Each structure stands twice: as C-alpha cells, then as structure tokens.
C-alpha cells in the first residue's frame, strides 16, 4: 500500500497505452542526453542546458531532490514510438498539505503535439488524486511561454494568476510566472471529459 510516509521508498512506474513513466535513475542519463541537447527545450525554463555538463548538473539535481524527498522525477518512454521521449516530475511535494506540482517537463521536439504530453498528464493526475489522495496539483510556466499556457488550459487546468518577478533564471533573466491548478473536486469531471480516451470502459 502506498502512503505518503513510504512514497519515496517505492518505485512508481505509471503506464497506459501511450506512455510509460519510469522512476528516474542513473541509467536514464545517456538515454535522455540526446534529447536534452535540443537547446530550444530550455528557452523558457529556469534551468539552461547547453552542454553535457549542464545536463549532468540538472540530472543530478533531480536525483538529489528525490533523495531529499522534495521531488519524484520520471523518465518518459513513448510506447507508440518505441523511444524515450523526455522527462517530467512531481516537484515541490508537500504531503502534509496534500499538494504537489507537476513540472520540469520536456519532450523531444519531434514528439511535441503528438498526444504524449496528454497521456503523461493523465497518468500523473490520476495517480495523484486517486492513489495519493491529493487535494491540489499545481503547474506553472513563464509568462512568455504562451504555448505551454495554452496546453495547460486545453487539459482543463485553471489559470490562477501571475506571480510577478517570481524567480531568476540561470541566465539572470527575471521571470514572471503564471500558475495553474487542478483540485480534487474538479478531477472526476475533467477525467470523464478531457481525458476520456484514457478511461477503459467497463466490460
């Protein structure tokens, strides 16, 4: 049985017909490195990856946060394309407040807008609300990242507002951050409408 007390002690592989989310381990570094070298992925992110050394630092930070109990990162495998697609994670985890953030998400440019993101978000949201019994799941992005904001609205997230001068990116740019969320009372309706293609009908 998964509880918030033993969450980080277990390996959680989340899977549907399109995507498999594997707990991030050292074995994934070389598998994800070629994807991470597409520098356009990091245009709007706080972290700026331009080299193998940059990605090693980013990757090691994700594993360290898992060890510290603040994040749970996943490698994304696209079952339709039979290849690794990118990375995502639960971050800013606050189990006492029954809240997590889904973020630090990036995909190979060729796999964007192919449905892989929606498949992954369904896995993370359903696991969060139905297994971890969360009350709230947050998402955030740069105010400049209009594509990401549109994608969040498309899957049913509620735009909550903008935090001005919220953070400083690794390149020194001061960023305004737009926050979105899902909450537990809304999940059943969103699941049955936005994500209905992932629901297995009863037989």
FIFIBA-892429 format. One record per atom (N, C-alpha, C): residue number from 1; residue in three letters; atom name; x negated, z, y negated. Coordinates in steps of 0.02 Angstrom, whole numbers, m for minus. Layout:
N
num, residuo, atomo, px, pz, py
NUM, ala, CA, X, Z, Y;
...
END
This chain:
203
num, residuo, atomo, px, pz, py
1, unk, N, m42, 0, 60;
1, unk, CA, 0, 0, 0;
1, unk, C, m44, 0, m63;
2, unk, N, m28, m45, m109;
2, unk, CA, m67, m49, m171;
2, unk, C, m38, 0, m222;
3, unk, N, m82, 41, m249;
3, unk, CA, m63, 85, m304;
3, unk, C, m113, 75, m360;
4, unk, N, m96, 99, m418;
4, unk, CA, m142, 93, m474;
4, unk, C, m205, 134, m462;
5, unk, N, m201, 184, m418;
5, unk, CA, m259, 225, m403;
5, unk, C, m310, 188, m360;
6, unk, N, m286, 145, m315;
6, unk, CA, m333, 110, m271;
6, unk, C, m339, 36, m285;
7, unk, N, m311, 14, m340;
7, unk, CA, m310, m58, m357;
7, unk, C, m379, m89, m354;
8, unk, N, m428, m58, m385;
8, unk, CA, m494, m87, m390;
8, unk, C, m534, m81, m325;
9, unk, N, m510, m42, m279;
9, unk, CA, m545, m35, m215;
9, unk, C, m526, m90, m166;
10, unk, N, m475, m129, m182;
10, unk, CA, m450, m180, m136;
10, unk, C, m464, m250, m162;
11, unk, N, m467, m297, m115;
11, unk, CA, m471, m368, m133;
11, unk, C, m401, m396, m135;
12, unk, N, m383, m425, m192;
12, unk, CA, m316, m453, m202;
12, unk, C, m322, m528, m208;
13, unk, N, m304, m564, m156;
13, unk, CA, m301, m636, m157;
13, unk, C, m228, m656, m166;
14, unk, N, m215, m694, m220;
14, unk, CA, m147, m715, m236;
14, unk, C, m142, m789, m223;
15, unk, N, m87, m811, m192;
15, unk, CA, m85, m880, m168;
15, unk, C, m14, m908, m166;
16, unk, N, m7, m970, m186;
16, unk, CA, 53, m1008, m175;
16, unk, C, 34, m1079, m153;
17, unk, N, 80, m1125, m153;
17, unk, CA, 65, m1192, m126;
17, unk, C, 13, m1228, m168;
18, unk, N, 9, m1213, m232;
18, unk, CA, m38, m1249, m277;
18, unk, C, m104, m1214, m287;
19, unk, N, m102, m1148, m295;
19, unk, CA, m162, m1112, m317;
19, unk, C, m179, m1054, m272;
20, unk, N, m243, m1037, m270;
20, unk, CA, m266, m976, m238;
20, unk, C, m311, m940, m287;
21, unk, N, m295, m878, m302;
21, unk, CA, m336, m837, m346;
21, unk, C, m377, m790, m303;
22, unk, N, m442, m799, m304;
22, unk, CA, m488, m759, m263;
22, unk, C, m523, m708, m306;
23, unk, N, m529, m645, m283;
23, unk, CA, m567, m596, m321;
23, unk, C, m637, m622, m335;
24, unk, N, m658, m620, m398;
24, unk, CA, m722, m649, m418;
24, unk, C, m780, m609, m387;
25, unk, N, m826, m645, m356;
25, unk, CA, m886, m615, m327;
25, unk, C, m946, m658, m345;
26, unk, N, m1005, m635, m327;
26, unk, CA, m1066, m672, m343;
26, unk, C, m1066, m742, m314;
27, unk, N, m1032, m752, m258;
27, unk, CA, m1032, m818, m227;
27, unk, C, m1001, m872, m271;
28, unk, N, m959, m850, m319;
28, unk, CA, m924, m898, m361;
28, unk, C, m967, m924, m418;
29, unk, N, m1023, m894, m432;
29, unk, CA, m1062, m914, m491;
29, unk, C, m1081, m989, m488;
30, unk, N, m1112, m1009, m434;
30, unk, CA, m1134, m1079, m428;
30, unk, C, m1075, m1127, m422;
31, unk, N, m1019, m1103, m395;
31, unk, CA, m960, m1145, m388;
31, unk, C, m926, m1158, m456;
32, unk, N, m929, m1108, m500;
32, unk, CA, m896, m1114, m565;
32, unk, C, m941, m1140, m620;
33, unk, N, m1006, m1135, m610;
33, unk, CA, m1054, m1154, m663;
33, unk, C, m1042, m1226, m688;
34, unk, N, m1034, m1276, m645;
34, unk, CA, m1025, m1344, m672;
34, unk, C, m963, m1350, m717;
35, unk, N, m911, m1312, m701;
35, unk, CA, m850, m1313, m742;
35, unk, C, m864, m1281, m810;
36, unk, N, m898, m1224, m808;
36, unk, CA, m912, m1187, m869;
36, unk, C, m956, m1226, m918;
37, unk, N, m993, m1275, m893;
37, unk, CA, m1037, m1314, m937;
37, unk, C, m999, m1366, m978;
38, unk, N, m934, m1371, m969;
38, unk, CA, m893, m1412, m1014;
38, unk, C, m882, m1371, m1078;
39, unk, N, m924, m1383, m1127;
39, unk, CA, m926, m1338, m1185;
39, unk, C, m862, m1337, m1225;
40, unk, N, m820, m1389, m1218;
40, unk, CA, m757, m1389, m1255;
40, unk, C, m711, m1333, m1233;
41, unk, N, m722, m1305, m1174;
41, unk, CA, m681, m1250, m1149;
41, unk, C, m687, m1188, m1193;
42, unk, N, m742, m1182, m1229;
42, unk, CA, m758, m1121, m1265;
42, unk, C, m748, m1127, m1341;
43, unk, N, m713, m1181, m1361;
43, unk, CA, m704, m1193, m1433;
43, unk, C, m669, m1136, m1468;
44, unk, N, m617, m1108, m1437;
44, unk, CA, m576, m1057, m1470;
44, unk, C, m586, m987, m1441;
45, unk, N, m633, m979, m1396;
45, unk, CA, m642, m914, m1363;
45, unk, C, m691, m870, m1401;
46, unk, N, m687, m805, m1387;
46, unk, CA, m735, m758, m1416;
46, unk, C, m805, m770, m1390;
47, unk, N, m811, m780, m1324;
47, unk, CA, m875, m796, m1293;
47, unk, C, m891, m870, m1304;
48, unk, N, m954, m885, m1314;
48, unk, CA, m976, m953, m1324;
48, unk, C, m1028, m970, m1270;
49, unk, N, m1008, m1012, m1223;
49, unk, CA, m1052, m1030, m1167;
49, unk, C, m1080, m1099, m1180;
50, unk, N, m1146, m1103, m1185;
50, unk, CA, m1180, m1166, m1198;
50, unk, C, m1235, m1181, m1147;
51, unk, N, m1249, m1133, m1104;
51, unk, CA, m1305, m1140, m1057;
51, unk, C, m1291, m1100, m994;
52, unk, N, m1332, m1110, m944;
52, unk, CA, m1325, m1071, m882;
52, unk, C, m1336, m997, m897;
53, unk, N, m1383, m981, m941;
53, unk, CA, m1395, m911, m958;
53, unk, C, m1335, m880, m992;
54, unk, N, m1302, m919, m1036;
54, unk, CA, m1241, m894, m1068;
54, unk, C, m1187, m878, m1017;
55, unk, N, m1180, m924, m969;
55, unk, CA, m1128, m913, m919;
55, unk, C, m1145, m855, m873;
56, unk, N, m1209, m847, m858;
56, unk, CA, m1230, m790, m817;
56, unk, C, m1211, m724, m851;
57, unk, N, m1222, m721, m916;
57, unk, CA, m1204, m661, m953;
57, unk, C, m1129, m650, m952;
58, unk, N, m1091, m703, m963;
58, unk, CA, m1018, m699, m961;
58, unk, C, m993, m677, m892;
59, unk, N, m1021, m707, m840;
59, unk, CA, m1002, m693, m771;
59, unk, C, m1018, m621, m753;
60, unk, N, m1078, m599, m769;
60, unk, CA, m1098, m531, m753;
60, unk, C, m1056, m479, m790;
61, unk, N, m1035, m495, m851;
61, unk, CA, m991, m451, m889;
61, unk, C, m924, m443, m854;
62, unk, N, m898, m498, m828;
62, unk, CA, m834, m495, m791;
62, unk, C, m840, m449, m730;
63, unk, N, m894, m455, m693;
63, unk, CA, m904, m413, m634;
63, unk, C, m914, m340, m654;
64, unk, N, m950, m328, m709;
64, unk, CA, m961, m260, m733;
64, unk, C, m896, m228, m755;
65, unk, N, m853, m266, m787;
65, unk, CA, m789, m239, m808;
65, unk, C, m745, m222, m748;
66, unk, N, m750, m261, m695;
66, unk, CA, m713, m245, m634;
66, unk, C, m739, m178, m606;
67, unk, N, m804, m170, m603;
67, unk, CA, m833, m109, m577;
67, unk, C, m813, m48, m620;
68, unk, N, m806, m60, m684;
68, unk, CA, m787, m6, m730;
68, unk, C, m712, 8, m730;
69, unk, N, m673, m36, m699;
69, unk, CA, m601, m25, m696;
69, unk, C, m563, m47, m757;
70, unk, N, m591, m94, m795;
70, unk, CA, m555, m118, m854;
70, unk, C, m530, m189, m847;
71, unk, N, m557, m227, m800;
71, unk, CA, m535, m296, m788;
71, unk, C, m536, m311, m713;
72, unk, N, m498, m361, m694;
72, unk, CA, m499, m385, m625;
72, unk, C, m500, m461, m628;
73, unk, N, m560, m491, m622;
73, unk, CA, m567, m564, m630;
73, unk, C, m555, m601, m564;
74, unk, N, m531, m663, m572;
74, unk, CA, m517, m707, m515;
74, unk, C, m551, m774, m525;
75, unk, N, m574, m804, m470;
75, unk, CA, m591, m874, m469;
75, unk, C, m529, m913, m448;
76, unk, N, m517, m969, m480;
76, unk, CA, m458, m1009, m466;
76, unk, C, m476, m1068, m422;
77, unk, N, m441, m1075, m366;
77, unk, CA, m450, m1132, m321;
77, unk, C, m387, m1174, m322;
78, unk, N, m394, m1238, m337;
78, unk, CA, m338, m1285, m339;
78, unk, C, m329, m1315, m269;
79, unk, N, m278, m1293, m234;
79, unk, CA, m267, m1315, m165;
79, unk, C, m246, m1389, m162;
80, unk, N, m216, m1413, m213;
80, unk, CA, m194, m1483, m215;
80, unk, C, m255, m1530, m221;
81, unk, N, m303, m1509, m262;
81, unk, CA, m363, m1550, m273;
81, unk, C, m421, m1531, m229;
82, unk, N, m413, m1477, m191;
82, unk, CA, m466, m1452, m146;
82, unk, C, m532, m1440, m183;
83, unk, N, m526, m1404, m239;
83, unk, CA, m586, m1388, m277;
83, unk, C, m573, m1326, m320;
84, unk, N, m629, m1292, m338;
84, unk, CA, m622, m1237, m385;
84, unk, C, m605, m1265, m453;
85, unk, N, m560, m1229, m488;
85, unk, CA, m532, m1255, m549;
85, unk, C, m554, m1217, m611;
86, unk, N, m573, m1153, m603;
86, unk, CA, m590, m1113, m661;
86, unk, C, m586, m1039, m647;
87, unk, N, m566, m1001, m697;
87, unk, CA, m569, m928, m693;
87, unk, C, m513, m898, m735;
88, unk, N, m490, m838, m716;
88, unk, CA, m442, m800, m755;
88, unk, C, m450, m727, m738;
89, unk, N, m415, m683, m772;
89, unk, CA, m420, m612, m754;
89, unk, C, m363, m571, m784;
90, unk, N, m351, m514, m751;
90, unk, CA, m316, m460, m784;
90, unk, C, m368, m423, m825;
91, unk, N, m354, m413, m889;
91, unk, CA, m401, m377, m931;
91, unk, C, m365, m323, m972;
92, unk, N, m405, m283, m1006;
92, unk, CA, m378, m228, m1046;
92, unk, C, m325, m189, m1007;
93, unk, N, m343, m174, m945;
93, unk, CA, m296, m142, m899;
93, unk, C, m283, m69, m919;
94, unk, N, m220, m52, m926;
94, unk, CA, m200, 17, m942;
94, unk, C, m144, 37, m895;
95, unk, N, m161, 59, m836;
95, unk, CA, m110, 78, m788;
95, unk, C, m68, 138, m811;
96, unk, N, m97, 187, m847;
96, unk, CA, m54, 241, m872;
96, unk, C, 3, 216, m916;
97, unk, N, m10, 161, m951;
97, unk, CA, 42, 131, m993;
97, unk, C, 77, 72, m960;
98, unk, N, 60, 59, m896;
98, unk, CA, 91, 6, m857;
98, unk, C, 86, m61, m894;
99, unk, N, 24, m77, m915;
99, unk, CA, 13, m135, m956;
99, unk, C, m53, m169, m938;
100, unk, N, m53, m235, m935;
100, unk, CA, m115, m273, m928;
100, unk, C, m111, m334, m974;
101, unk, N, m168, m366, m982;
101, unk, CA, m171, m430, m1017;
101, unk, C, m194, m483, m967;
102, unk, N, m163, m541, m970;
102, unk, CA, m188, m600, m934;
102, unk, C, m227, m642, m983;
103, unk, N, m289, m656, m966;
103, unk, CA, m329, m696, m1012;
103, unk, C, m396, m716, m984;
104, unk, N, m442, m734, m1029;
104, unk, CA, m508, m757, m1009;
104, unk, C, m500, m815, m959;
105, unk, N, m452, m859, m975;
105, unk, CA, m431, m911, m929;
105, unk, C, m458, m978, m952;
106, unk, N, m490, m1014, m906;
106, unk, CA, m514, m1082, m921;
106, unk, C, m513, m1124, m857;
107, unk, N, m499, m1188, m868;
107, unk, CA, m493, m1235, m813;
107, unk, C, m536, m1297, m827;
108, unk, N, m557, m1329, m774;
108, unk, CA, m591, m1393, m781;
108, unk, C, m547, m1438, m825;
109, unk, N, m576, m1472, m874;
109, unk, CA, m535, m1514, m919;
109, unk, C, m491, m1564, m882;
110, unk, N, m515, m1591, m826;
110, unk, CA, m476, m1641, m789;
110, unk, C, m415, m1611, m756;
111, unk, N, m412, m1544, m749;
111, unk, CA, m356, m1511, m716;
111, unk, C, m307, m1480, m764;
112, unk, N, m322, m1483, m828;
112, unk, CA, m276, m1457, m877;
112, unk, C, m214, m1502, m881;
113, unk, N, m157, m1471, m892;
113, unk, CA, m93, m1506, m896;
113, unk, C, m73, m1539, m829;
114, unk, N, m96, m1511, m774;
114, unk, CA, m78, m1537, m709;
114, unk, C, m33, m1489, m670;
115, unk, N, m17, m1431, m699;
115, unk, CA, 25, m1382, m666;
115, unk, C, m12, m1323, m637;
116, unk, N, m78, m1326, m636;
116, unk, CA, m117, m1272, m606;
116, unk, C, m110, m1208, m647;
117, unk, N, m107, m1213, m713;
117, unk, CA, m100, m1152, m754;
117, unk, C, m34, m1118, m740;
118, unk, N, 20, m1156, m736;
118, unk, CA, 85, m1127, m723;
118, unk, C, 87, m1092, m656;
119, unk, N, 56, m1124, m606;
119, unk, CA, 54, m1094, m539;
119, unk, C, 16, m1028, m540;
120, unk, N, m39, m1025, m577;
120, unk, CA, m78, m964, m582;
120, unk, C, m41, m909, m620;
121, unk, N, m9, m929, m675;
121, unk, CA, 28, m879, m714;
121, unk, C, 85, m849, m673;
122, unk, N, 118, m889, m632;
122, unk, CA, 171, m862, m589;
122, unk, C, 142, m810, m541;
123, unk, N, 85, m824, m511;
123, unk, CA, 55, m776, m465;
123, unk, C, 38, m711, m500;
124, unk, N, 8, m716, m559;
124, unk, CA, m14, m656, m595;
124, unk, C, 46, m616, m621;
125, unk, N, 96, m650, m646;
125, unk, CA, 155, m615, m672;
125, unk, C, 196, m583, m617;
126, unk, N, 207, m619, m563;
126, unk, CA, 247, m591, m509;
126, unk, C, 211, m532, m476;
127, unk, N, 147, m538, m466;
127, unk, CA, 109, m482, m438;
127, unk, C, 110, m422, m485;
128, unk, N, 103, m437, m550;
128, unk, CA, 103, m383, m599;
128, unk, C, 169, m345, m602;
129, unk, N, 223, m381, m607;
129, unk, CA, 288, m348, m615;
129, unk, C, 317, m323, m548;
130, unk, N, 306, m359, m494;
130, unk, CA, 340, m343, m431;
130, unk, C, 298, m300, m384;
131, unk, N, 233, m304, m389;
131, unk, CA, 190, m264, m345;
131, unk, C, 159, m205, m382;
132, unk, N, 132, m219, m442;
132, unk, CA, 101, m165, m481;
132, unk, C, 152, m127, m523;
133, unk, N, 213, m152, m528;
133, unk, CA, 268, m118, m564;
133, unk, C, 250, m108, m638;
134, unk, N, 221, m159, m669;
134, unk, CA, 203, m155, m740;
134, unk, C, 266, m161, m784;
135, unk, N, 259, m134, m843;
135, unk, CA, 312, m142, m894;
135, unk, C, 298, m200, m941;
136, unk, N, 233, m217, m948;
136, unk, CA, 214, m265, m1000;
136, unk, C, 153, m305, m979;
137, unk, N, 154, m370, m992;
137, unk, CA, 96, m413, m982;
137, unk, C, 84, m450, m1047;
138, unk, N, 24, m444, m1073;
138, unk, CA, 6, m474, m1137;
138, unk, C, m36, m537, m1128;
139, unk, N, m31, m581, m1177;
139, unk, CA, m76, m638, m1183;
139, unk, C, m95, m644, m1256;
140, unk, N, m153, m671, m1269;
140, unk, CA, m173, m681, m1338;
140, unk, C, m216, m743, m1344;
141, unk, N, m220, m771, m1405;
141, unk, CA, m262, m829, m1416;
141, unk, C, m278, m834, m1490;
142, unk, N, m327, m875, m1505;
142, unk, CA, m345, m888, m1575;
142, unk, C, m288, m921, m1612;
143, unk, N, m280, m904, m1675;
143, unk, CA, m229, m935, m1717;
143, unk, C, m241, m1010, m1723;
144, unk, N, m302, m1032, m1711;
144, unk, CA, m319, m1103, m1715;
144, unk, C, m303, m1141, m1651;
145, unk, N, m291, m1105, m1597;
145, unk, CA, m280, m1137, m1532;
145, unk, C, m206, m1152, m1522;
146, unk, N, m183, m1205, m1554;
146, unk, CA, m112, m1222, m1552;
146, unk, C, m90, m1244, m1482;
147, unk, N, m135, m1276, m1444;
147, unk, CA, m118, m1298, m1376;
147, unk, C, m104, m1238, m1332;
148, unk, N, m145, m1186, m1337;
148, unk, CA, m135, m1126, m1297;
148, unk, C, m70, m1091, m1318;
149, unk, N, m57, m1087, m1382;
149, unk, CA, 4, m1055, m1405;
149, unk, C, 66, m1092, m1378;
150, unk, N, 63, m1158, m1380;
150, unk, CA, 119, m1197, m1353;
150, unk, C, 129, m1186, m1279;
151, unk, N, 74, m1180, m1242;
151, unk, CA, 78, m1169, m1170;
151, unk, C, 109, m1101, m1155;
152, unk, N, 93, m1050, m1195;
152, unk, CA, 121, m984, m1184;
152, unk, C, 196, m983, m1197;
153, unk, N, 217, m1016, m1250;
153, unk, CA, 289, m1020, m1264;
153, unk, C, 326, m1058, m1210;
154, unk, N, 294, m1109, m1183;
154, unk, CA, 326, m1152, m1132;
154, unk, C, 341, m1113, m1068;
155, unk, N, 301, m1063, m1053;
155, unk, CA, 313, m1024, m991;
155, unk, C, 354, m961, m1005;
156, unk, N, 382, m955, m1064;
156, unk, CA, 429, m901, m1077;
156, unk, C, 401, m840, m1111;
157, unk, N, 338, m841, m1132;
157, unk, CA, 310, m784, m1167;
157, unk, C, 340, m779, m1237;
158, unk, N, 347, m717, m1261;
158, unk, CA, 374, m705, m1328;
158, unk, C, 317, m695, m1377;
159, unk, N, 319, m733, m1431;
159, unk, CA, 268, m726, m1483;
159, unk, C, 284, m663, m1524;
160, unk, N, 236, m618, m1528;
160, unk, CA, 248, m554, m1561;
160, unk, C, 219, m551, m1632;
161, unk, N, 167, m588, m1645;
161, unk, CA, 139, m587, m1712;
161, unk, C, 64, m600, m1712;
162, unk, N, 35, m596, m1772;
162, unk, CA, m35, m612, m1782;
162, unk, C, m73, m550, m1807;
163, unk, N, m128, m535, m1774;
163, unk, CA, m173, m483, m1798;
163, unk, C, m227, m517, m1839;
164, unk, N, m227, m504, m1904;
164, unk, CA, m274, m536, m1949;
164, unk, C, m344, m508, m1942;
165, unk, N, m393, m552, m1944;
165, unk, CA, m463, m533, m1938;
165, unk, C, m473, m484, m1879;
166, unk, N, m445, m503, m1823;
166, unk, CA, m441, m460, m1765;
166, unk, C, m507, m451, m1729;
167, unk, N, m549, m503, m1728;
167, unk, CA, m611, m499, m1691;
167, unk, C, m662, m547, m1720;
168, unk, N, m724, m538, m1700;
168, unk, CA, m778, m582, m1721;
168, unk, C, m806, m616, m1659;
169, unk, N, m803, m682, m1658;
169, unk, CA, m829, m720, m1602;
169, unk, C, m905, m714, m1598;
170, unk, N, m932, m733, m1541;
170, unk, CA, m1004, m728, m1532;
170, unk, C, m1043, m772, m1580;
171, unk, N, m1011, m824, m1607;
171, unk, CA, m1044, m866, m1656;
171, unk, C, m1036, m840, m1727;
172, unk, N, m1006, m781, m1735;
172, unk, CA, m999, m750, m1800;
172, unk, C, m934, m765, m1837;
173, unk, N, m894, m810, m1809;
173, unk, CA, m831, m828, m1842;
173, unk, C, m781, m771, m1835;
174, unk, N, m749, m754, m1890;
174, unk, CA, m696, m703, m1891;
174, unk, C, m630, m736, m1869;
175, unk, N, m598, m705, m1820;
175, unk, CA, m540, m737, m1789;
175, unk, C, m476, m698, m1801;
176, unk, N, m423, m733, m1820;
176, unk, CA, m355, m706, m1818;
176, unk, C, m328, m719, m1748;
177, unk, N, m294, m670, m1719;
177, unk, CA, m271, m675, m1650;
177, unk, C, m195, m671, m1647;
178, unk, N, m164, m717, m1610;
178, unk, CA, m92, m718, m1600;
178, unk, C, m76, m687, m1533;
179, unk, N, m31, m638, m1532;
179, unk, CA, m12, m603, m1471;
179, unk, C, 56, m626, m1445;
180, unk, N, 59, m632, m1379;
180, unk, CA, 120, m648, m1343;
180, unk, C, 130, m596, m1288;
181, unk, N, 190, m592, m1261;
181, unk, CA, 200, m544, m1207;
181, unk, C, 259, m564, m1162;
182, unk, N, 257, m536, m1102;
182, unk, CA, 314, m533, m1056;
182, unk, C, 328, m459, m1045;
183, unk, N, 392, m440, m1039;
183, unk, CA, 408, m372, m1020;
183, unk, C, 453, m372, m959;
184, unk, N, 452, m316, m924;
184, unk, CA, 486, m311, m859;
184, unk, C, 559, m332, m860;
185, unk, N, 600, m310, m910;
185, unk, CA, 671, m329, m908;
185, unk, C, 682, m405, m913;
186, unk, N, 635, m441, m942;
186, unk, CA, 643, m513, m950;
186, unk, C, 620, m552, m889;
187, unk, N, 580, m521, m846;
187, unk, CA, 548, m558, m792;
187, unk, C, 598, m591, m743;
188, unk, N, 650, m558, m719;
188, unk, CA, 695, m590, m671;
188, unk, C, 723, m657, m696;
189, unk, N, 744, m659, m759;
189, unk, CA, 772, m720, m786;
189, unk, C, 718, m774, m794;
190, unk, N, 660, m754, m819;
190, unk, CA, 605, m802, m827;
190, unk, C, 583, m830, m760;
191, unk, N, 580, m786, m710;
191, unk, CA, 562, m808, m643;
191, unk, C, 611, m859, m616;
192, unk, N, 675, m848, m626;
192, unk, CA, 727, m891, m597;
192, unk, C, 735, m957, m636;
193, unk, N, 708, m960, m696;
193, unk, CA, 716, m1020, m737;
193, unk, C, 650, m1057, m745;
194, unk, N, 604, m1026, m782;
194, unk, CA, 540, m1059, m797;
194, unk, C, 499, m1073, m734;
195, unk, N, 499, m1026, m688;
195, unk, CA, 456, m1031, m629;
195, unk, C, 495, m1045, m565;
196, unk, N, 554, m1074, m571;
196, unk, CA, 598, m1081, m513;
196, unk, C, 568, m1123, m457;
197, unk, N, 522, m1170, m474;
197, unk, CA, 493, m1212, m421;
197, unk, C, 448, m1174, m373;
198, unk, N, 428, m1113, m393;
198, unk, CA, 383, m1073, m351;
198, unk, C, 421, m1023, m307;
199, unk, N, 486, m1021, m315;
199, unk, CA, 526, m974, m276;
199, unk, C, 548, m1007, m211;
200, unk, N, 532, m975, m156;
200, unk, CA, 551, m1001, m90;
200, unk, C, 624, m984, m77;
201, unk, N, 665, m1035, m65;
201, unk, CA, 736, m1021, m53;
201, unk, C, 746, m983, 12;
202, unk, N, 798, m941, 13;
202, unk, CA, 814, m904, 73;
202, unk, C, 842, m951, 126;
203, unk, N, 824, m939, 189;
203, unk, CA, 848, m981, 243;
203, unk, C, 894, m942, 289;
END
